[in-house]
Amino acid sequence: MKKRYYPILGVLALLFAASACQQTFTPKPKGYFEIPLPQKEYKVFDEPGYPYTFEYPAYSKIVKDTVFFDAAPENPYWINLEFPELNSKIYLSYKTIGGKNSIEQLVNDAFRLTYKHTYKAEFINERDIATPNNAFGLYYDVGGNAASAKQFFVTDSTRHFLRGALYFYAAPNADSLAPVIQFLQADMEHLVGTLKWR
């Protein structure tokens, strides 16, 4: 090839390079993986000796709670609803009202445990609970990246007190966990709505 073609080839190479770079770059928005959610289906928890019964999701498993902050639970009626596919758990702690467990003390403890999340929470909303089966209490909706986004307590105000809290085995991220939180909130509300004292 003769040297007189080198300048023409150089100009063509520059034109080709310049035309290839004229596309505008648009960054893609941040996204999250889609989490497959199971079909809603419920079973009845009606174990002999327990002071309560309720319906719980068929895609969860009930495990008796054996450790509470490195100690034994206060009574044998503390259980957890584990959701292996959703990497989460609802802790259910039951207490009998009376003696050192006055209704005022138990409600204050539930309030204190929920409001421990205020340093990470963007908000905490309270919603009343009143069911036909004599269960009264509060739902707590904890917004932001708090460790527990949904909590509740219910009582008949004379004998029974049940507290529940939803936790994930993952770093709390309200945006990515929102679909699962909403899904499990419906399950918590179904549990409370079907709860019966014995």
N, C-alpha and C positions, 0 to 999 in steps of 0.2 A: 504494500500500500504506500502511496506516495505521501510525502510530508504535507502537501498542500491540502489534504483531506482532514488532517488532524484538527484544525480550527473548526471545521464544519461539524465534525463528530463531537467536539467539546461543547459547542453551542447546542446541538441536539440533546446531548446528555443533560445539560443544564435545564433546557426546556422540559424534558421528560421529568426530571426531579422536581421542578417547580410545579408542574401540573399535578403530580401525585400528592403534593402536600396541601392542596387547596380544599380538602374536605374539612368541615368544621367538626371538632370533637365535642361530643355531648356526654358528660359522665352519667353513668347509670345510677338511679337512686338506690339507697341502701335497702336491702330486703332481707326477709327471714324465710327459713325453710317452712313449708307447709307441714303442719302437724296433723296426721290423720286421727280423727276423733271417732271413738266407737259409737255404735247405735245405743240409744237410751234403752235400758232394760233394768228392772229392779227385782231384788229378792227380799225376803223378810228375815230380819235378825230377831229371833225369838228363842234365845238360849235359856234353859231352865236356870233359875236362881238369880238372873239379872233383873235389876229393878226397872228396866225399860225394854221396849221393843220398838223397832222402826224398819222402814224399807231402805235398802242401800243398793248402790249400783252393782249389777252383776259382773262388771268388768273390774271390780275391786276385790280385794281379799281382806278379811278381818283378822287382825293379829292382836293377841292380848299384849298389853303394854306391861313390861316387866321391870323397866328402869326409868326413874324420874330423877334427872340430875344426879346420877350415881347413887341413888337410893331406891328403895322399893316404893312403888306407888302407894298412895294412902289406903286404897282398897282394891279388891280384885276386879272391879268393874270398869277399869280404864282400858280402852281398846283403841286401835288405830285402823283406819281404812286406808290400805295401801293401793296405789294405782301404778303398777309396774310399767305399763305402756306409756304413762304420762309423767313418769319420774316424780311423783308427788305423793303426799300423805295427808290425811285429815286426822289430827290427834283429838280423841274424845276423852275428856276426863270427867268423871262422875264423883260427886260428893253428896253425902247425906247431910241435910240441914239439922243443926242442933249442936249444943255444947260450944266448942270453940269455933264451929262453922256456922255462925249466925248468917242469916240471909244478907244482912248489910255487909258483913265481912267478905262473903263470897262474891257479891256484886262489885264491891270495891276492888277485890283481887282481879276479877275479869277486866274491869276498867283499866287498872294499873298495867296488867300484862299487855293489853291492846295498845295503850298509849306509850309503851316503851318504844314503839316504832316511830315516834314522831320525829326523831332526828333524820330519818330517811324518807318519811312519808310526805307527800305533797298535800294530802288532806286525809281526814278520817271522818266518814259519814256514819251516822247511826240511824238504823231503821227499826221500828218496833216489830215485835213478834207477838202474835196472839192467835193460837190455834184452837179449834173446837175441842181438842183433847187435853185442855188445861195446861198448856205450855205457853209461858209468857217470858219475854226477854228482849234482847237486842241483837241485830246483825251489825257488824262493823265492816264497812268497806274502806280499806286502807289503800289510798292511791299513791302512785310513785313506785320507787324501787325498794319498798320495804320487804322484809323477809317473809311476812305473812300478809297476803293481800285480803283475805277473807277470814273473819272470825265471828263467833256467836256465843251467846249463853242463853239457856232456857231453864225455867224453874216452875214448879207449881206453888212456890213461896212458902210451903210448909214442910215438905220432906225431901224433895229431889232438886238437884242442881247439876246441869250438864253443860260443859263448855267445849267448843270445838274450834280448831285453828287449822288452816290450810297452809302447808309448807311444800316447797319444791326442793329437789336435790340438784339445784343449779343456782348460778348467780342470779339474784333477782333482777329481771329486766322487764319492766311493765309492758313495753311495746311488744316484745317477742312472745311473752307469756299471755298476753291479753285474751286470745281465743280459748286457751286452756282454762284460764281463770274464770271466764264467763261460763264455760262448759261445766266446770266443777262447782261454781256457785249455784247453778240450777240443781245439782245433785245435793248440795248442802241444804238448800231450801226444801227439796223433796224429803230429805231425811227428817228435818225439823217438822215439816207438815204432817208426816206420818207417825211421829214420835208419840208413844203412849206410855204412861207411868204404870207401875204395878204396886 
